[in-house]
Amino acid sequence: MYGDTRVIRRQADRMDQRANDLRAQGRALVAAADATGWVSLSGDRMKARVAERRAGLDATAAAYEEAAAELRQHAKEVEELKHLISLIEDKVRGLISGAVDRLKDVAGDVVDTVVGGVRSVFGGGDHEPSAEDQRLASYAPPPPGDKAWLDVPDDLGVRV
């Protein structure tokens, strides 16, 4: 739902490769200028211009590498959030499942009591479902993996 981190990392790898290519182009440009053997004021100006161009290519390469590092950091943060969402989801679904099971047990006890003729359905007692179980059992959780899971512990007042 929040991006395939493998795709994000592949994009970062492509950006690193582009940075390497730009640096290689800069080195090749300087090597070609040096190989001309052009010794004169014009040759010196050409080599200075080539050096400026290489510096520009190196700066662009550094920007690509910085962006790649930021993409990798983003991918790491996405993975951490997905993991946290999964932990919350598992914990809350377990709480909901437990509440539903306890409500089923209470309902079964009430039916057994009525069938056995020992006590009235309206008699109360220890066959009352807890308000917490009722609240958990009626909670409509977000879709699997949704970032809304990050708010669920606060919504339900539970610790994860």
Residue pairs with C-beta under 8 A, 6 or more apart in sequence:
1 145
1 146
1 147
2 78
2 81
2 82
2 147
3 75
3 78
5 75
5 76
5 78
5 79
8 71
8 72
8 74
8 75
8 78
9 71
9 72
9 75
11 71
12 67
12 68
12 69
12 71
12 72
12 75
13 68
15 64
15 65
15 67
15 68
15 71
16 64
16 65
16 68
18 61
18 64
19 60
19 61
19 62
19 64
19 65
19 68
20 61
22 57
22 58
22 60
22 61
22 64
23 57
23 58
23 61
25 57
26 53
26 54
26 55
26 57
26 58
26 61
27 54
29 50
29 53
29 54
29 57
30 50
30 51
30 54
32 50
33 46
33 47
33 50
34 47
36 43
36 46
38 46
38 47
81 147
81 150
82 145
84 150
85 145
85 146
85 147
85 149
85 150
86 145
87 160
88 149
88 150
88 152
88 153
88 160
89 141
89 144
89 145
89 149
91 158
91 160
92 141
92 149
92 152
92 153
92 156
92 158
92 160
93 141
95 136
95 156
95 158
96 136
96 137
96 139
96 141
98 136
99 132
99 133
99 134
99 135
99 136
99 137
100 136
100 137
102 129
102 130
102 133
103 129
103 133
103 134
103 137
106 127
106 128
106 129
107 129
109 127
110 121
110 127
113 119
113 121
113 127
114 120
114 121
119 125
135 156
136 156
139 156
141 149
141 152
142 148
142 149
142 152
153 159
153 160
